Structure formats: C-alpha cells, structure tokens
C-alpha cells in the first residue's frame, strides 16, 4: 500500500498507459512519447513517433493501436512504445471499420459485411464471417463473456429508441439500442454460432457473463411513442448457444434491471423482474 512515486503537472493532452514494467506517456498533439520505469518512475526513453498524425484506437499494455487519418483506406498500425518499434502495419479495404473486442483480438468490418477477426499480436486474420448489415450502418458494439462474443451492428435508430436513450440518462441503466443484427461467436475458435435481426430492441450491456442466457427487450410491437406500454414490449430470454427465444415476458421500461442467478449443480436459472419470476432449466 506504500506509494512508490508520483508525477505531477502532466500536459492536458497526455495519455498514460503501460504494463507494470514500463509506463508510457503520450502527448497526442505532437505524438511525443516518454517512457518511465514502472518501479521508480525513472525516465528511460523519450522520442517522437515517426507518424505525428495518428488516430488512436486502443492501448494494450505499452502497445498502441492507431489508424492513419490521412489515408482514405483503413491502415492500422500497432506500435510498441516501450521499445519504439512498429510491430505490424496492415491495410484494409476502403470504408472498413475497426473496433475493439478484447485485449487479444479486434474486429474489422468492411462495407460488404465481411467481418475479420484480427490477432493483435501479429495483425493476422484468424477468422472470417459474413454479417447481413443494416443500411446504413451507424455503429458497432461488442459484448464479451467467458465463452462467447456478441457483435452488434446497429442501423438508423427508430424514434422510440431515441426517446429511450434520453430516459437512460435518468435511470443509469446501460443499454444498446439495436435496429440491426446481433451476431454470436465462439471465443475458442471464433466461428459464428448464429445471427439474428432486431427491428427495435434494447440489449443490456451488463449481461450475466456466467449464464447461458442473453436478455433482450423487444419494442417492435409498440405503436406511437409510449415506451412503457406493456402490451407492446417484451423481455426476450435467449439461449446464447443458439439465439433461440426460450421465454418472453411483458415488459415495462421503468421496471428496472433484470436479476438472474444460476444454480449450476441443479441446472436451473432463476430470473426476477419487478413484476415476474421465471425459472429456466438447462443442461450443458
């Protein structure tokens, strides 16, 4: 619990990241790097990156993933700032969108819906899949649990979804509004297990990671702007392995979050909302 060292008065545009052995300070306006030793904060290197115009995407330990904003095509680079070297550089087709998955993998989705899973250590593609994209594609999200990755391709949001986003600021519940596709991948081999379309739905970011269920609130049956109308909105309980709906409940947007608890020895899951309780039995 003892403080080893501290550094004061960092520049306003300074990013700080590292891996324990080294701490890297990056000033974004001029790509100036300072490398400190983690144990005592001693400066061990200082330099300016060869590319002074970079669009930062992610950091992994002392490594920095960035895009080249001066190129029309998607050109990704991984820099090791502790060693001041370019680990890999790779160009993708025009209009491709890179996005974060976890600390080892990233996704790159092109305009035709071809998704590449890229190993961050090597920059190589380890798996490819095709997604039926919503048009126009507005944003991408990834939700990761112990065995699966859910990639959500979102199109133009409906008026009801835009209204719910303003309500979310008041409630604090973290949801993704989906008008597009939800795709599930096996983390062991990165093969797509299933994909499913939703026209107007909310998918909770804080899904139970250990349970084989996915919770989606479907608002597609709503008419007008009444997001709390139970007769038109349903909580869908999906099997993560197949994407199939196991059960659905009438839903009130003001009801709060969903609580779920699994009894793995007995093979059952208890689900509780503000007004309903459901027990699901399952087998591995």
C-alpha positions in Angstrom: 0.0 0.0 0.0 3.0 2.3 0.1 3.3 5.0 -2.7 6.4 4.4 -4.7 6.5 7.6 -6.7 4.2 10.2 -8.4 4.4 12.5 -11.3 2.7 15.9 -11.2 1.6 18.5 -13.8 1.1 16.3 -16.8 0.2 18.0 -20.1 -3.5 18.3 -20.7 -3.4 16.0 -23.7 -1.2 13.3 -22.1 -2.4 9.7 -22.3 -0.9 7.3 -19.6 -0.8 3.6 -20.1 1.6 0.7 -19.6 2.2 -2.9 -18.5 3.7 -2.5 -15.0 7.3 -2.8 -16.2 7.1 0.5 -18.1 4.7 3.4 -18.0 4.2 5.3 -21.3 3.2 9.0 -21.6 1.9 10.1 -25.0 1.1 13.7 -25.9 -1.5 13.4 -28.6 -1.0 16.8 -30.3 2.6 16.0 -31.4 3.0 12.2 -30.8 5.7 12.8 -28.2 6.4 9.7 -26.1 8.1 9.5 -22.7 8.8 6.0 -21.2 9.2 5.6 -17.5 10.3 2.7 -15.4 7.4 1.3 -13.5 9.2 0.5 -10.3 10.6 4.0 -9.6 9.3 6.3 -12.3 12.7 7.0 -13.8 12.7 8.2 -17.4 14.3 5.6 -19.6 13.4 7.0 -23.1 11.9 9.9 -24.9 11.1 10.4 -28.6 8.6 11.4 -31.2 6.7 8.8 -33.2 7.5 8.7 -36.9 3.8 9.3 -37.6 2.8 12.6 -35.9 -0.7 12.3 -37.3 -2.4 9.3 -35.7 -6.0 8.4 -34.8 -5.7 6.4 -31.6 -8.0 3.4 -31.4 -6.8 1.3 -28.4 -3.9 0.7 -26.0 -2.7 -2.7 -24.8 0.0 -2.5 -22.1 2.7 -0.4 -23.8 1.3 -1.0 -27.3 -0.8 1.5 -29.2 -3.2 0.6 -32.0 -3.8 3.5 -34.3 -5.2 4.4 -37.7 -3.7 6.8 -40.3 -6.3 9.6 -40.7 -4.5 11.0 -43.8 -5.3 7.9 -45.9 -8.7 7.2 -47.4 -8.3 3.5 -46.9 -8.2 1.9 -43.4 -4.5 1.5 -42.5 -3.9 0.1 -39.0 -0.6 0.1 -37.1 0.5 -1.4 -33.8 3.3 0.5 -32.1 5.3 -0.8 -29.1 6.1 2.4 -27.3 8.4 0.9 -24.7 10.7 -0.4 -27.5 10.0 2.4 -30.0 9.2 0.0 -32.9 6.4 -0.7 -35.3 5.0 -4.2 -34.5 2.9 -4.5 -37.6 1.1 -2.4 -40.2 -1.8 -3.6 -42.4 -4.2 -2.0 -44.9 -7.8 -3.0 -45.2 -10.4 -2.1 -47.9 -11.9 1.4 -48.2 -14.7 2.0 -45.7 -13.6 -0.7 -43.3 -14.5 -0.1 -39.6 -12.1 -1.4 -36.9 -13.5 -2.0 -33.4 -12.3 -3.4 -30.1 -13.2 -6.9 -28.9 -10.8 -7.7 -26.1 -7.1 -7.4 -25.2 -6.1 -10.1 -27.8 -8.5 -9.7 -30.7 -10.1 -6.9 -32.7 -12.7 -6.8 -35.4 -12.6 -5.2 -38.9 -15.9 -5.0 -40.8 -15.9 -4.0 -44.4 -18.8 -2.4 -46.4 -19.9 -5.7 -47.8 -20.5 -7.2 -44.4 -17.3 -9.3 -44.2 -16.0 -9.4 -40.7 -12.4 -10.3 -40.0 -11.2 -11.3 -36.5 -7.6 -10.0 -36.2 -5.0 -11.2 -33.8 -3.5 -8.1 -32.2 -0.1 -9.7 -31.6 0.5 -10.4 -35.2 -2.0 -8.4 -37.2 -3.2 -11.5 -39.0 -6.8 -12.6 -39.7 -7.7 -15.7 -37.8 -11.3 -16.0 -38.8 -13.8 -14.5 -41.3 -17.6 -14.3 -41.3 -20.3 -12.6 -43.2 -22.9 -10.4 -41.5 -26.2 -9.1 -43.0 -25.6 -5.4 -42.4 -28.3 -2.9 -41.7 -28.2 0.0 -44.1 -26.9 2.5 -43.3 -24.6 1.1 -40.6 -24.3 3.6 -37.8 -22.3 1.9 -35.1 -20.7 -1.4 -33.9 -20.6 -2.8 -30.4 -19.1 -5.9 -28.8 -20.1 -7.7 -25.6 -17.7 -10.4 -24.3 -18.3 -13.1 -21.8 -16.4 -16.3 -20.8 -17.1 -18.3 -23.9 -18.9 -16.0 -26.4 -18.6 -12.7 -28.1 -21.7 -10.8 -29.3 -21.1 -8.3 -32.1 -24.0 -5.8 -32.6 -24.3 -4.0 -35.9 -26.7 -1.0 -35.5 -28.5 0.9 -38.2 -30.7 4.0 -38.0 -32.5 4.2 -34.7 -36.2 4.4 -34.5 -38.0 7.4 -32.9 -38.9 5.1 -29.9 -35.2 4.1 -29.5 -34.1 7.8 -29.5 -36.7 8.5 -26.8 -35.4 5.7 -24.7 -31.9 6.9 -24.9 -32.9 10.2 -23.2 -34.6 8.1 -20.5 -31.4 6.1 -20.0 -29.6 9.2 -18.8 -32.1 9.5 -15.9 -32.2 5.8 -15.0 -28.5 4.9 -15.3 -29.2 1.5 -16.9 -26.7 0.7 -19.6 -28.4 -0.5 -22.8 -27.6 -0.7 -26.5 -30.4 0.3 -28.8 -30.5 -2.2 -31.7 -32.0 -1.8 -35.1 -29.9 -4.3 -36.9 -28.1 -7.6 -36.3 -26.8 -9.4 -33.2 -24.1 -12.0 -34.0 -22.7 -14.6 -31.6 -19.2 -16.0 -31.9 -17.5 -18.9 -30.1 -14.4 -17.4 -28.4 -12.5 -20.7 -28.7 -12.4 -20.8 -32.5 -14.1 -17.5 -33.5 -16.7 -19.2 -35.6 -20.1 -17.6 -35.9 -22.8 -19.6 -34.0 -25.8 -17.5 -35.0 -27.0 -14.1 -36.1 -30.4 -12.6 -35.6 -32.2 -9.4 -36.6 -34.0 -7.0 -34.3 -36.0 -4.0 -35.6 -36.4 -2.0 -32.3 -34.8 -3.6 -29.2 -32.5 -2.8 -26.2 -29.7 -5.2 -25.3 -28.3 -4.8 -21.8 -24.6 -4.2 -21.6 -24.3 -5.8 -18.2 -25.3 -9.3 -19.2 -24.7 -12.2 -16.8 -21.4 -13.5 -18.1 -21.5 -16.9 -16.5 -25.1 -17.8 -17.5 -26.0 -19.3 -20.9 -28.8 -16.7 -21.4 -29.0 -13.4 -23.2 -31.6 -10.7 -22.3 -33.1 -8.5 -25.0 -36.0 -6.1 -24.6 -38.0 -6.1 -27.8 -40.1 -2.9 -28.5 -41.0 -3.8 -32.1 -44.7 -4.2 -31.2 -45.0 -0.6 -29.8 -47.2 2.0 -31.5 -46.6 5.7 -31.1 -44.1 7.0 -28.5 -45.3 5.1 -25.4 -42.2 3.1 -24.5 -43.7 1.8 -21.3 -46.7 0.1 -22.8 -46.5 -3.5 -21.6 -48.7 -4.9 -24.3 -46.2 -4.0 -27.0 -42.8 -4.6 -25.3 -41.4 -7.9 -24.2 -38.3 -9.2 -22.4 -36.9 -12.0 -24.5 -34.8 -14.6 -22.8 -32.5 -16.1 -25.4 -30.3 -19.2 -25.4 -26.7 -17.9 -26.0 -25.8 -21.1 -27.8 -28.5 -20.9 -30.5 -30.0 -17.4 -30.3 -33.5 -19.1 -29.9 -36.1 -17.4 -27.7 -36.7 -19.6 -24.7 -39.3 -17.4 -23.0 -40.7 -13.9 -23.1 -42.4 -11.6 -20.6 -44.4 -8.4 -20.8 -42.0 -5.5 -20.1 -42.2 -2.1 -18.6 -39.2 0.2 -19.5 -39.5 1.7 -16.0 -39.3 -1.6 -14.2 -35.5 -1.5 -13.7 -32.9 -4.1 -14.4 -33.2 -7.9 -14.7 -31.7 -10.1 -12.0 -30.6 -13.6 -12.7 -28.9 -16.3 -10.6 -27.8 -19.7 -11.7 -27.7 -22.9 -9.7 -25.2 -24.9 -11.8 -25.4 -28.1 -9.7 -29.1 -28.3 -10.2 -29.1 -27.0 -13.7 -31.5 -24.1 -13.3 -31.6 -20.3 -13.5 -33.9 -18.0 -11.6 -34.8 -14.8 -13.3 -36.5 -11.9 -11.5 -38.0 -8.7 -12.8 -40.1 -6.1 -11.0 -43.3 -8.0 -11.8 -42.4 -11.5 -12.8 -40.3 -14.5 -11.8 -39.2 -17.3 -14.2 -37.1 -20.4 -13.6 -35.2 -21.9 -16.6 -33.8 -25.4 -16.5 -30.9 -26.2 -18.7 -28.2 -28.8 -19.4 -24.6 -28.2 -20.7 
